[in-house]
Amino acid sequence: MLQMLCRNEVADWAKWKRVFDEYREDQEAAGLSLLQIWRETGAPQTVWLLFEVKDDARARAFMDDPKAEMHAERAGVTASAYHLVETA
């Protein structure tokens, strides 16, 4: 199973979560299903997300789309990274 692990550094958790939730349909259209959200202990402005990925190419295109960067800016993301991973 292919999954995507994302890390977002956010300025404001509540603002980030509201924008993230608004963007859910676009994530699902890209073949991403949210499995889990975590906030890092000791660093609650660090958010980790785990998605199931149905299509590698669509997931990469979604993450690399300039529209995703616009949503991240609107949500107050100050840094981010994503990694596509599979069970070993």
TIMI-2910 file (N, C-alpha, C, CB; in pm, 1 decimal, decimal comma, always signed):
<rs>
+----------+----------+----------+----------+----------+----------+----------+----------+----------+----------+----------+----------+------+
!      n_x !      n_y !      n_z !     ca_x !     ca_y !     ca_z !      c_x !      c_y !      c_z !     cb_x !     cb_y !     cb_z ! resn !
+----------+----------+----------+----------+----------+----------+----------+----------+----------+----------+----------+----------+------+
!    +83,6 !   -117,2 !     +0,0 !     +0,0 !     +0,0 !     +0,0 !    +88,7 !   +124,4 !     +0,0 !    -95,5 !     -0,7 !   +121,2 !  Met !
!    +58,2 !   +217,0 !    -89,2 !   +132,0 !   +342,5 !    -98,4 !    +66,2 !   +445,8 !     -7,6 !   +137,5 !   +393,4 !   -245,3 !  Leu !
!   +149,5 !   +517,3 !    +67,5 !   +100,1 !   +620,9 !   +155,8 !   +185,0 !   +745,4 !   +140,1 !    +99,6 !   +573,2 !   +301,7 !  Gln !
!   +132,0 !   +856,4 !   +186,5 !   +206,2 !   +981,4 !   +184,6 !   +209,2 !  +1036,7 !   +326,2 !   +142,9 !  +1083,7 !    +85,3 !  Met !
!   +329,7 !  +1068,7 !   +371,3 !   +351,2 !  +1129,0 !   +501,4 !   +388,8 !  +1275,0 !   +477,4 !   +462,2 !  +1053,0 !   +583,2 !  Leu !
!   +313,1 !  +1367,2 !   +538,2 !   +336,1 !  +1510,1 !   +520,5 !   +364,5 !  +1574,6 !   +655,0 !   +215,0 !  +1577,5 !   +452,6 !  Cys !
!   +450,1 !  +1676,0 !   +651,7 !   +477,8 !  +1757,5 !   +769,6 !   +451,1 !  +1902,3 !   +733,1 !   +624,9 !  +1738,0 !   +820,3 !  Arg !
!   +373,2 !  +1970,3 !   +814,6 !   +347,3 !  +2113,2 !   +797,8 !   +384,6 !  +2185,2 !   +925,9 !   +198,8 !  +2139,8 !   +761,0 !  Asn !
!   +459,3 !  +2292,4 !   +911,9 !   +482,7 !  +2385,2 !  +1022,6 !   +380,6 !  +2496,0 !  +1002,0 !   +633,8 !  +2440,9 !  +1026,3 !  Glu !
!   +298,3 !  +2522,9 !  +1102,6 !   +189,0 !  +2617,9 !  +1085,1 !   +198,2 !  +2731,0 !  +1187,3 !    +53,8 !  +2546,5 !  +1097,1 !  Val !
!   +152,9 !  +2847,7 !  +1146,3 !   +154,4 !  +2963,6 !  +1235,3 !    +39,8 !  +2957,4 !  +1335,8 !   +146,1 !  +3093,1 !  +1154,1 !  Ala !
!    -73,8 !  +2902,8 !  +1292,7 !   -192,8 !  +2900,9 !  +1376,7 !   -269,6 !  +2772,0 !  +1347,5 !   -282,4 !  +3027,3 !  +1351,6 !  Asp !
!   -275,2 !  +2683,1 !  +1445,4 !   -337,8 !  +2551,3 !  +1426,3 !   -483,0 !  +2563,9 !  +1379,5 !   -332,2 !  +2470,6 !  +1556,7 !  Trp !
!   -564,0 !  +2645,6 !  +1446,2 !   -706,5 !  +2655,8 !  +1413,4 !   -727,3 !  +2705,9 !  +1270,5 !   -777,3 !  +2749,2 !  +1512,5 !  Ala !
!   -651,0 !  +2806,2 !  +1230,1 !   -661,3 !  +2858,0 !  +1093,3 !   -620,5 !  +2750,3 !   +993,8 !   -573,2 !  +2984,2 !  +1075,3 !  Lys !
!   -508,0 !  +2683,8 !  +1021,5 !   -460,7 !  +2578,0 !   +931,1 !   -566,8 !  +2470,0 !   +915,9 !   -328,9 !  +2516,2 !   +983,2 !  Trp !
!   -625,1 !  +2425,1 !  +1027,1 !   -723,2 !  +2315,9 !  +1023,8 !   -846,9 !  +2355,9 !   +944,4 !   -763,4 !  +2275,3 !  +1166,4 !  Lys !
!   -892,7 !  +2479,1 !   +960,5 !  -1010,3 !  +2525,4 !   +887,2 !   -984,4 !  +2522,2 !   +736,4 !  -1048,9 !  +2667,9 !   +931,9 !  Arg !
!   -869,6 !  +2575,8 !   +692,5 !   -836,5 !  +2575,6 !   +549,3 !   -814,8 !  +2433,2 !   +500,5 !   -710,5 !  +2661,1 !   +521,8 !  Val !
!   -747,1 !  +2351,1 !   +579,0 !   -723,9 !  +2211,6 !   +541,5 !   -856,4 !  +2140,0 !   +516,8 !   -643,6 !  +2138,8 !   +651,0 !  Phe !
!   -952,7 !  +2158,9 !   +604,8 !  -1082,7 !  +2094,1 !   +590,3 !  -1157,0 !  +2142,3 !   +465,7 !  -1167,4 !  +2119,5 !   +714,0 !  Asp !
!  -1141,7 !  +2268,9 !   +430,6 !  -1205,4 !  +2323,7 !   +309,6 !  -1149,6 !  +2259,8 !   +182,7 !  -1186,2 !  +2475,7 !   +303,6 !  Glu !
!  -1029,3 !  +2211,3 !   +189,9 !   -954,3 !  +2158,1 !    +75,2 !   -971,8 !  +2006,2 !    +59,9 !   -805,4 !  +2191,6 !    +90,0 !  Tyr !
!  -1051,9 !  +1945,0 !   +145,5 !  -1066,7 !  +1799,5 !   +151,2 !  -1114,5 !  +1738,5 !    +18,9 !  -1163,5 !  +1762,8 !   +261,2 !  Arg !
!  -1212,7 !  +1799,7 !    -45,7 !  -1264,6 !  +1744,6 !   -171,1 !  -1157,3 !  +1739,1 !   -278,8 !  -1382,6 !  +1827,3 !   -220,3 !  Glu !
!  -1070,8 !  +1840,3 !   -284,0 !   -961,5 !  +1839,9 !   -381,3 !   -863,0 !  +1726,8 !   -351,8 !   -888,5 !  +1975,6 !   -380,6 !  Asp !
!   -837,5 !  +1701,9 !   -223,9 !   -748,2 !  +1591,0 !   -186,4 !   -806,8 !  +1458,9 !   -233,9 !   -725,3 !  +1587,6 !    -32,7 !  Gln !
!   -935,0 !  +1439,5 !   -208,2 !  -1000,3 !  +1314,5 !   -247,5 !  -1003,5 !  +1298,7 !   -398,3 !  -1141,9 !  +1308,7 !   -192,0 !  Glu !
!  -1022,9 !  +1408,8 !   -471,8 !  -1022,4 !  +1403,7 !   -618,2 !   -885,8 !  +1363,8 !   -672,1 !  -1063,6 !  +1538,9 !   -676,0 !  Ala !
!   -780,6 !  +1392,9 !   -594,3 !   -644,3 !  +1355,6 !   -633,9 !   -609,5 !  +1213,5 !   -589,8 !   -543,3 !  +1454,4 !   -574,9 !  Ala !
!   -706,4 !  +1142,0 !   -532,8 !   -682,3 !  +1004,6 !   -490,8 !   -615,8 !   +992,5 !   -355,0 !   -598,9 !   +936,0 !   -591,9 !  Gly !
!   -628,7 !  +1095,7 !   -272,5 !   -571,0 !  +1093,1 !   -138,2 !   -682,1 !  +1076,9 !    -35,1 !   -489,2 !  +1222,0 !   -110,6 !  Leu !
!   -664,5 !   +981,0 !    +54,3 !   -759,6 !   +958,4 !   +163,7 !   -686,2 !   +980,4 !   +294,9 !   -822,0 !   +814,1 !   +157,5 !  Ser !
!   -732,8 !  +1076,5 !   +372,4 !   -669,5 !  +1106,7 !   +500,2 !   -690,2 !   +991,0 !   +597,1 !   -725,6 !  +1237,6 !   +559,5 !  Leu !
!   -580,7 !   +943,3 !   +654,1 !   -586,2 !   +836,0 !   +753,2 !   -567,6 !   +888,2 !   +894,8 !   -480,5 !   +731,5 !   +722,9 !  Leu !
!   -479,1 !   +988,9 !   +910,4 !   -447,2 !  +1034,7 !  +1045,8 !   -386,2 !  +1173,7 !  +1041,2 !   -351,1 !   +936,7 !  +1115,7 !  Gln !
!   -414,6 !  +1253,6 !  +1144,7 !   -347,7 !  +1382,1 !  +1168,4 !   -290,4 !  +1376,5 !  +1308,8 !   -446,5 !  +1504,9 !  +1151,1 !  Ile !
!   -164,4 !  +1419,6 !  +1322,6 !   -101,1 !  +1428,8 !  +1453,8 !    -44,7 !  +1568,5 !  +1471,6 !    +10,3 !  +1322,0 !  +1470,2 !  Trp !
!    -40,2 !  +1614,3 !  +1597,4 !    +34,1 !  +1734,6 !  +1633,8 !   +151,1 !  +1688,0 !  +1719,5 !    -56,9 !  +1840,3 !  +1710,3 !  Arg !
!   +267,6 !  +1739,9 !  +1688,3 !   +388,0 !  +1694,3 !  +1755,8 !   +388,9 !  +1740,6 !  +1902,1 !   +513,0 !  +1745,7 !  +1682,3 !  Glu !
!   +417,2 !  +1647,8 !  +1993,1 !   +425,7 !  +1684,6 !  +2134,0 !   +546,8 !  +1775,7 !  +2153,1 !   +435,6 !  +1557,9 !  +2225,3 !  Thr !
!   +528,5 !  +1880,4 !  +2230,9 !   +637,4 !  +1975,6 !  +2252,6 !   +651,0 !  +2077,7 !  +2141,1 !   +766,6 !  +1902,2 !  +2268,0 !  Gly !
!   +582,2 !  +2056,0 !  +2029,1 !   +585,3 !  +2148,3 !  +1914,8 !   +449,4 !  +2142,6 !  +1845,1 !   +701,9 !  +2112,1 !  +1814,7 !  Ala !
!   +343,7 !  +2191,1 !  +1911,9 !   +207,8 !  +2174,4 !  +1859,4 !   +181,5 !  +2244,2 !  +1726,3 !   +110,6 !  +2224,6 !  +1959,4 !  Pro !
!   +273,3 !  +2330,5 !  +1682,0 !   +256,4 !  +2394,8 !  +1551,5 !   +313,8 !  +2307,3 !  +1439,2 !   +324,4 !  +2533,2 !  +1551,0 !  Gln !
!   +366,3 !  +2190,4 !  +1474,6 !   +412,2 !  +2093,7 !  +1375,3 !   +303,0 !  +1988,9 !  +1359,3 !   +548,8 !  +2028,1 !  +1417,2 !  Thr !
!   +251,7 !  +1979,5 !  +1238,4 !   +141,0 !  +1889,8 !  +1207,2 !   +190,5 !  +1780,8 !  +1112,8 !    +21,7 !  +1967,6 !  +1144,4 !  Val !
!   +159,1 !  +1657,7 !  +1143,7 !   +192,0 !  +1542,8 !  +1059,3 !    +61,8 !  +1485,0 !  +1005,7 !   +273,7 !  +1434,3 !  +1138,7 !  Trp !
!    +62,3 !  +1446,1 !   +879,1 !    -56,0 !  +1388,9 !   +815,4 !    -16,5 !  +1260,6 !   +743,6 !   -120,9 !  +1489,8 !   +716,5 !  Leu !
!   -104,6 !  +1163,5 !   +749,0 !    -83,4 !  +1037,8 !   +678,4 !   -202,7 !  +1015,1 !   +586,0 !    -65,1 !   +918,2 !   +778,4 !  Leu !
!   -172,3 !   +995,9 !   +457,5 !   -274,9 !   +971,2 !   +356,8 !   -253,0 !   +835,4 !   +291,4 !   -274,7 !  +1082,5 !   +250,5 !  Phe !
!   -359,9 !   +770,1 !   +254,8 !   -352,7 !   +657,0 !   +163,0 !   -350,6 !   +717,5 !    +23,2 !   -474,2 !   +555,3 !   +182,5 !  Glu !
!   -265,4 !   +662,8 !    -63,6 !   -249,0 !   +715,3 !   -198,8 !   -299,7 !   +611,2 !   -297,5 !   -100,2 !   +751,9 !   -227,8 !  Val !
!   -397,3 !   +649,8 !   -377,1 !   -452,8 !   +558,4 !   -477,2 !   -374,3 !   +561,4 !   -607,7 !   -598,2 !   +592,8 !   -504,4 !  Lys !
!   -310,2 !   +675,5 !   -638,1 !   -237,1 !   +690,1 !   -764,3 !   -116,9 !   +780,8 !   -741,0 !   -329,3 !   +747,6 !   -877,0 !  Asp !
!     +2,5 !   +724,9 !   -755,0 !   +127,5 !   +796,5 !   -729,8 !   +136,6 !   +924,3 !   -813,2 !   +247,1 !   +706,0 !   -759,6 !  Asp !
!   +112,1 !   +915,1 !   -941,9 !   +127,2 !  +1030,7 !  -1032,2 !    +28,4 !  +1142,2 !   -996,7 !   +106,5 !   +987,3 !  -1179,1 !  Ala !
!    -95,8 !  +1106,4 !   -967,5 !   -195,8 !  +1207,4 !   -930,9 !   -160,6 !  +1274,3 !   -798,9 !   -335,0 !  +1144,0 !   -921,8 !  Arg !
!   -109,8 !  +1196,7 !   -704,9 !    -71,5 !  +1253,0 !   -575,1 !    +42,5 !  +1352,9 !   -591,6 !    -30,4 !  +1141,0 !   -477,4 !  Ala !
!   +143,5 !  +1316,5 !   -669,7 !   +256,7 !  +1408,2 !   -692,6 !   +211,0 !  +1534,7 !   -765,2 !   +367,6 !  +1337,9 !   -774,4 !  Arg !
!   +126,2 !  +1517,5 !   -864,8 !    +75,9 !  +1633,3 !   -939,6 !     -2,4 !  +1725,9 !   -847,6 !    -12,9 !  +1588,0 !  -1057,5 !  Ala !
!    -82,6 !  +1669,3 !   -760,0 !   -160,9 !  +1747,5 !   -665,0 !    -69,2 !  +1826,4 !   -571,8 !   -253,7 !  +1656,0 !   -583,5 !  Phe !
!    +31,9 !  +1761,4 !   -516,4 !   +120,3 !  +1826,8 !   -421,1 !   +207,8 !  +1932,4 !   -487,0 !   +207,0 !  +1724,3 !   -352,4 !  Met !
!   +241,8 !  +1912,2 !   -613,5 !   +330,3 !  +2005,0 !   -683,1 !   +255,2 !  +2115,0 !   -758,0 !   +417,0 !  +1929,0 !   -779,5 !  Asp !
!   +123,1 !  +2109,8 !   -755,5 !    +41,1 !  +2209,9 !   -823,4 !    +54,3 !  +2344,9 !   -752,2 !   -107,6 !  +2165,0 !   -828,2 !  Asp !
!    +72,3 !  +2454,7 !   -826,8 !    +80,6 !  +2586,8 !   -763,1 !    -41,9 !  +2619,5 !   -677,0 !    +97,4 !  +2693,8 !   -869,5 !  Pro !
!   -157,3 !  +2560,9 !   -707,8 !   -276,9 !  +2583,6 !   -627,0 !   -255,8 !  +2531,3 !   -483,9 !   -399,8 !  +2515,1 !   -692,0 !  Lys !
!   -182,9 !  +2422,4 !   -469,4 !   -155,1 !  +2368,6 !   -335,5 !    -70,9 !  +2467,1 !   -255,6 !    -83,0 !  +2232,0 !   -345,1 !  Ala !
!    +22,6 !  +2531,7 !   -321,6 !   +105,3 !  +2631,3 !   -253,5 !    +20,9 !  +2751,6 !   -210,2 !   +220,6 !  +2677,2 !   -345,3 !  Glu !
!    -74,4 !  +2790,9 !   -292,9 !   -164,1 !  +2901,6 !   -256,6 !   -246,0 !  +2866,6 !   -132,4 !   -258,2 !  +2935,8 !   -374,2 !  Met !
!   -297,4 !  +2743,2 !   -127,6 !   -374,4 !  +2699,7 !    -10,6 !   -285,0 !  +2695,9 !   +114,1 !   -437,4 !  +2560,1 !    -36,0 !  His !
!   -161,7 !  +2650,9 !    +97,7 !    -69,0 !  +2644,7 !   +210,5 !    -41,3 !  +2784,7 !   +264,6 !    +62,5 !  +2576,5 !   +168,7 !  Ala !
!    -20,0 !  +2880,3 !   +176,7 !     +3,4 !  +3018,0 !   +220,5 !   -119,1 !  +3071,2 !   +294,5 !    +37,1 !  +3108,8 !    +99,8 !  Glu !
!   -236,5 !  +3046,6 !   +238,9 !   -361,5 !  +3092,2 !   +301,3 !   -379,9 !  +3029,6 !   +440,3 !   -482,2 !  +3057,4 !   +211,2 !  Arg !
!   -334,2 !  +2906,0 !   +456,2 !   -349,1 !  +2834,2 !   +582,9 !   -241,4 !  +2869,7 !   +684,7 !   -347,1 !  +2686,0 !   +557,9 !  Ala !
!   -140,9 !  +2946,6 !   +642,7 !    -35,1 !  +2985,0 !   +735,0 !    +74,3 !  +2881,4 !   +750,5 !    -93,2 !  +3013,5 !   +867,4 !  Gly !
!    +94,5 !  +2798,7 !   +647,1 !   +203,4 !  +2700,1 !   +650,8 !   +335,3 !  +2774,6 !   +629,2 !   +183,0 !  +2587,4 !   +541,5 !  Val !
!   +428,3 !  +2755,1 !   +721,8 !   +557,6 !  +2822,8 !   +711,6 !   +666,4 !  +2732,4 !   +655,2 !   +599,8 !  +2874,1 !   +847,4 !  Thr !
!   +645,4 !  +2602,4 !   +660,2 !   +738,7 !  +2504,4 !   +602,5 !   +662,4 !  +2373,9 !   +585,9 !   +867,5 !  +2484,7 !   +693,1 !  Ala !
!   +702,5 !  +2296,5 !   +485,4 !   +634,5 !  +2168,7 !   +464,2 !   +723,9 !  +2073,6 !   +385,9 !   +500,9 !  +2189,5 !   +390,4 !  Ser !
!   +688,4 !  +1948,0 !   +395,4 !   +756,5 !  +1843,1 !   +318,6 !   +659,8 !  +1726,4 !   +306,4 !   +892,4 !  +1798,5 !   +387,1 !  Ala !
!   +674,8 !  +1649,4 !   +198,4 !   +595,6 !  +1527,9 !   +186,5 !   +683,6 !  +1416,4 !   +131,3 !   +471,7 !  +1550,7 !    +95,9 !  Tyr !
!   +646,0 !  +1294,4 !   +167,5 !   +721,3 !  +1176,4 !   +125,4 !   +620,8 !  +1067,6 !    +90,4 !   +820,9 !  +1128,3 !   +237,2 !  His !
!   +636,5 !  +1007,8 !    -25,1 !   +555,6 !   +891,4 !    -60,8 !   +630,5 !   +769,3 !     -9,4 !   +529,4 !   +882,7 !   -217,3 !  Leu !
!   +561,9 !   +686,5 !    +67,7 !   +624,9 !   +570,2 !   +131,3 !   +538,7 !   +447,0 !   +109,5 !   +646,8 !   +594,8 !   +282,8 !  Val !
!   +602,4 !   +331,4 !   +117,0 !   +528,6 !   +205,7 !   +107,1 !   +575,5 !   +113,0 !   +217,3 !   +547,4 !   +139,7 !    -32,2 !  Glu !
!   +489,7 !    +22,3 !   +255,4 !   +521,6 !    -72,8 !   +359,1 !   +637,7 !   -160,4 !   +313,8 !   +398,8 !   -158,1 !   +394,4 !  Thr !
!   +734,9 !   -176,3 !   +400,8 !   +853,6 !   -257,3 !   +367,6 !   +835,6 !   -397,9 !   +422,8 !   +983,9 !   -192,6 !   +424,6 !  Ala !
+----------+----------+----------+----------+----------+----------+----------+----------+----------+----------+----------+----------+------+
</rs>
